Amino acid sequence: MVILIIKAQLRPEKRREFLQSARSLAALEVSLFQSVDDEDSLILLGHWASEREAEEYAASEAYRALRGSLGTLCECSELEWVRGDSASEALVLRSAGTNREG
């Protein structure tokens, strides 16, 4: 199993656009979590059954578009790919983050 974790602090006026971008995540399963204290603090999880499927998505135009949109839709965001049979066995594959102010 491979999981893409996106932690995002949204620009409030960009929430709808972020949700549209999240729908483009071509994963086996996609989950979205919102902070109970801050509706603009979200975690998006995409699950793939195999590394090959995740790598194909990571090489796709849809993934490049998603990454590009994070810079304009979020005050800050962090992406992390992990693999493993369980959260305790997860191994970080690669990470990328953006911190944009303004």
Backbone bond lengths (Angstrom), bond angles and torsions (degrees), N, CA, C in turn:
res aa  C-N    CA-C-N  psi(-1)  N-CA   C-N-CA  omega(-1)  CA-C   N-CA-C  phi
1 M - - - 1.439 - - 1.528 108.67 -
2 V 1.328 115.75 140.65 1.454 122.35 175.71 1.519 107.59 -126.40
3 I 1.315 116.03 136.99 1.465 121.84 -177.62 1.524 108.98 -125.74
4 L 1.323 115.95 132.62 1.458 122.18 170.15 1.520 106.68 -100.44
5 I 1.327 116.27 122.65 1.458 121.96 178.67 1.523 107.63 -109.26
6 I 1.315 116.27 123.03 1.461 121.13 175.89 1.520 107.29 -118.49
7 K 1.327 115.67 116.97 1.463 121.87 174.58 1.515 106.20 -102.07
8 A 1.327 117.05 126.97 1.459 120.14 -173.91 1.529 111.52 -137.45
9 Q 1.311 114.79 136.90 1.455 122.25 168.45 1.524 105.20 -106.81
10 L 1.329 115.96 102.42 1.461 121.39 -173.12 1.518 112.59 -73.46
11 R 1.318 114.47 151.80 1.455 120.59 163.61 1.534 103.76 -76.94
12 P 1.331 118.52 125.44 1.476 120.63 -172.78 1.528 114.33 -51.89
13 E 1.306 117.84 -37.63 1.463 120.71 -178.01 1.534 112.65 -76.36
14 K 1.321 118.17 -5.05 1.463 123.10 -176.56 1.527 113.37 -108.15
15 R 1.319 117.86 9.16 1.459 121.92 -176.00 1.536 112.45 -57.53
16 R 1.324 117.01 -48.69 1.465 121.19 -178.05 1.533 110.60 -60.68
17 E 1.334 117.43 -43.59 1.466 121.12 179.01 1.525 111.25 -63.76
18 F 1.350 117.02 -38.39 1.460 119.99 178.31 1.526 110.34 -63.13
19 L 1.312 117.33 -43.49 1.463 120.73 -179.90 1.527 111.09 -64.01
20 Q 1.330 117.53 -36.31 1.463 120.45 175.49 1.533 110.28 -64.25
21 S 1.333 117.46 -41.50 1.464 121.35 177.47 1.525 110.75 -64.02
22 A 1.322 116.62 -39.12 1.468 120.82 -179.65 1.523 110.86 -63.00
23 R 1.312 117.22 -33.00 1.467 120.51 179.18 1.524 112.15 -66.96
24 S 1.327 117.03 -18.47 1.468 120.20 -179.95 1.524 112.52 -82.41
25 L 1.319 116.89 -3.68 1.460 121.18 -178.73 1.524 108.54 -68.55
26 A 1.330 117.07 108.79 1.461 122.93 -175.11 1.523 110.34 -85.33
27 A 1.317 116.01 69.52 1.458 121.71 -177.15 1.527 110.37 -115.86
28 L 1.323 115.08 164.35 1.457 121.65 175.56 1.531 109.83 -60.91
29 E 1.320 115.54 -40.37 1.463 122.17 179.82 1.525 108.11 -146.57
30 V 1.334 116.41 139.90 1.462 122.16 178.49 1.522 107.89 -127.64
31 S 1.338 116.01 131.99 1.469 121.63 178.19 1.515 109.13 -128.59
32 L 1.321 115.98 145.07 1.454 122.16 178.88 1.516 108.66 -127.13
33 F 1.332 115.99 130.25 1.456 121.81 179.99 1.516 108.84 -122.01
34 Q 1.327 116.07 140.98 1.457 122.24 -179.48 1.519 108.97 -120.72
35 S 1.322 116.26 140.44 1.456 121.09 176.27 1.531 109.63 -64.91
36 V 1.313 116.77 141.94 1.464 119.86 176.51 1.525 111.11 -74.42
37 D 1.327 117.19 -19.26 1.459 121.52 -178.32 1.524 113.44 -96.39
38 D 1.331 117.81 -19.65 1.462 121.28 -174.47 1.519 108.52 -148.78
39 E 1.323 117.77 105.17 1.466 121.01 -175.68 1.532 113.46 -65.24
40 D 1.321 117.32 -13.10 1.459 120.62 178.60 1.526 112.89 -96.26
41 S 1.324 117.54 3.38 1.464 122.51 175.77 1.528 107.68 -102.19
42 L 1.341 115.70 110.07 1.460 121.24 -172.84 1.519 111.88 -126.16
43 I 1.321 115.25 154.77 1.459 122.73 169.89 1.521 106.64 -126.98
44 L 1.325 115.58 126.77 1.452 123.03 179.49 1.525 107.59 -113.65
45 L 1.329 116.40 128.51 1.469 121.56 179.30 1.517 109.44 -118.63
46 G 1.318 116.30 131.79 1.457 122.43 171.93 1.515 108.22 -119.10
47 H 1.327 117.19 133.59 1.470 122.60 -177.36 1.521 109.92 -115.66
48 W 1.332 116.09 133.60 1.461 122.76 174.04 1.524 108.22 -122.30
49 A 1.325 116.73 146.42 1.460 121.19 -177.87 1.521 112.51 -73.72
50 S 1.343 117.03 -26.78 1.468 119.18 -176.52 1.521 110.55 -141.21
51 E 1.330 115.11 160.05 1.467 120.36 176.32 1.518 110.45 -63.44
52 R 1.314 117.48 -38.14 1.462 121.06 -179.38 1.524 111.01 -58.55
53 E 1.331 117.04 -45.94 1.467 120.93 179.37 1.528 111.17 -64.43
54 A 1.323 116.83 -41.25 1.466 120.71 178.87 1.521 110.52 -65.62
55 E 1.327 116.82 -41.18 1.466 120.60 179.54 1.526 111.34 -65.23
56 E 1.322 116.78 -37.28 1.463 120.11 176.89 1.522 110.24 -62.82
57 Y 1.343 116.35 -43.29 1.463 118.97 177.81 1.533 110.56 -65.43
58 A 1.331 117.51 -42.03 1.466 121.17 -178.46 1.528 112.00 -63.52
59 A 1.330 117.44 -23.05 1.462 121.59 178.54 1.531 112.36 -92.64
60 S 1.326 117.01 -0.29 1.463 120.78 -173.72 1.527 113.16 -85.74
61 E 1.317 113.99 160.40 1.470 120.83 175.20 1.530 110.36 -64.56
62 A 1.327 117.55 -34.79 1.468 121.41 179.53 1.536 110.56 -60.64
63 Y 1.331 117.26 -40.69 1.463 120.29 179.24 1.533 110.57 -69.17
64 R 1.324 116.85 -41.93 1.470 119.62 177.52 1.523 110.55 -60.96
65 A 1.337 116.92 -40.55 1.463 120.77 178.40 1.534 111.11 -65.45
66 L 1.329 116.51 -41.46 1.466 120.40 177.87 1.522 110.62 -60.73
67 R 1.334 116.87 -47.95 1.477 120.75 179.27 1.520 110.76 -60.75
68 G 1.317 116.88 -41.76 1.455 120.15 179.75 1.519 112.28 -65.06
69 S 1.319 116.68 -36.36 1.463 120.08 -178.68 1.524 112.18 -69.86
70 L 1.322 117.45 -26.58 1.470 119.61 -178.54 1.528 111.71 -61.14
71 G 1.324 116.92 -35.81 1.458 120.34 -179.65 1.511 113.68 -64.82
72 T 1.332 117.38 -29.54 1.456 120.00 -178.98 1.525 112.91 -97.74
73 L 1.331 117.27 -23.71 1.458 120.63 -176.81 1.525 113.57 -93.27
74 C 1.327 116.77 -16.95 1.464 120.92 -172.54 1.524 110.98 -123.10
75 E 1.324 114.78 146.42 1.469 119.49 171.15 1.517 108.93 -70.09
76 C 1.322 116.69 -38.02 1.459 122.16 173.01 1.527 107.65 -155.50
77 S 1.321 115.75 153.36 1.455 120.40 179.14 1.523 108.87 -151.78
78 E 1.314 114.30 159.62 1.465 121.31 178.94 1.519 107.81 -142.32
79 L 1.323 116.76 133.12 1.464 122.41 177.04 1.516 108.54 -115.42
80 E 1.327 115.27 140.80 1.458 119.68 178.50 1.524 108.51 -147.47
81 W 1.323 116.33 130.19 1.459 122.71 174.41 1.526 107.58 -99.16
82 V 1.331 117.15 131.91 1.465 121.27 177.46 1.529 108.76 -133.01
83 R 1.326 115.53 153.76 1.458 119.74 176.12 1.523 109.01 -136.02
84 G 1.316 115.40 155.98 1.455 121.18 178.22 1.510 110.39 150.88
85 D 1.315 115.72 167.03 1.454 120.75 179.13 1.516 112.29 -80.02
86 S 1.332 115.93 -19.13 1.461 120.32 179.36 1.524 108.12 -152.65
87 A 1.315 116.02 167.59 1.466 119.81 179.90 1.522 110.93 -59.89
88 S 1.327 117.92 -35.48 1.465 119.94 -178.76 1.525 112.31 -70.84
89 E 1.350 117.42 -21.25 1.454 121.29 179.00 1.524 112.52 -101.17
90 A 1.318 116.83 4.12 1.464 120.43 -174.78 1.520 110.71 -62.17
91 L 1.305 114.44 139.00 1.459 122.19 178.97 1.522 107.50 -121.40
92 V 1.309 116.99 128.53 1.450 120.31 -179.99 1.522 109.19 -70.81
93 L 1.334 116.53 125.66 1.451 121.49 177.89 1.522 111.11 -88.64
94 R 1.312 116.65 -47.79 1.464 121.29 176.31 1.517 108.09 -166.04
95 S 1.308 116.77 155.39 1.452 122.52 -179.92 1.527 109.81 -130.72
96 A 1.299 115.35 151.20 1.462 121.10 174.04 1.513 106.92 -150.60
97 G 1.315 116.68 137.49 1.456 120.25 -179.90 1.508 111.13 -136.78
98 T 1.318 115.05 157.49 1.454 120.03 174.09 1.511 107.73 -132.38
99 N 1.275 116.52 141.98 1.454 122.60 173.42 1.509 106.63 -131.63
100 R 1.316 114.64 105.74 1.450 119.84 -179.09 1.506 108.08 -123.00
101 E 1.273 116.62 132.14 1.455 122.57 178.30 1.517 108.81 -106.66
102 G 1.334 114.80 152.19 1.464 118.69 171.78 1.428 114.96 99.03
